[in-house]
Every structure is written in structure tokens, then in C-alpha cells.
Amino acid sequence: MPAVNLSDILTERLAIVGGTGSGKSYTARVLVEKVLEQPHGRVGIIDPTGVWHGLRVSAYGKRAAA
């Protein structure tokens, strides 16, 4: 994935579009992880399908994600 300037992304509208299996969730995860690395980075995720469990902690919140 090419280098991305987070400030450019977070000050504009963003859509991640693609077919099944094209890497939409992976791309979104990478971006969210970069935001969380920032000193005051915060995100809110509504996850009705369960694909985001384990981003920073395990699905049950007992330990760090593997």
C-alpha cells in the first residue's frame, strides 16, 4: 500500500469501495490503526458483522490482539 498522509484523509470525505475479497476491511483496519497510533487518535466503529473484533484487544477484551 502506498504511503498515506493521515491529515489529508481525515480532513476529507473517504469511501473504500470494492468487490468481495478486494481488501476493503484490511484497508480500513490499516487506516484505523494509524489513527490510533496518533497521540489523541480515537475512532468509533459500529460492527454488526463482527469483522472488527480483535483490532486492539481480543474479541472478549481479555488480552491484546494477536
Secondary structure as GFF3:
##gff-version 3
##sequence-region A 1 66
A	DSSP	alpha_helix	6	10	.	.	.	ID=ss1
A	DSSP	alpha_helix	24	37	.	.	.	ID=ss2
###
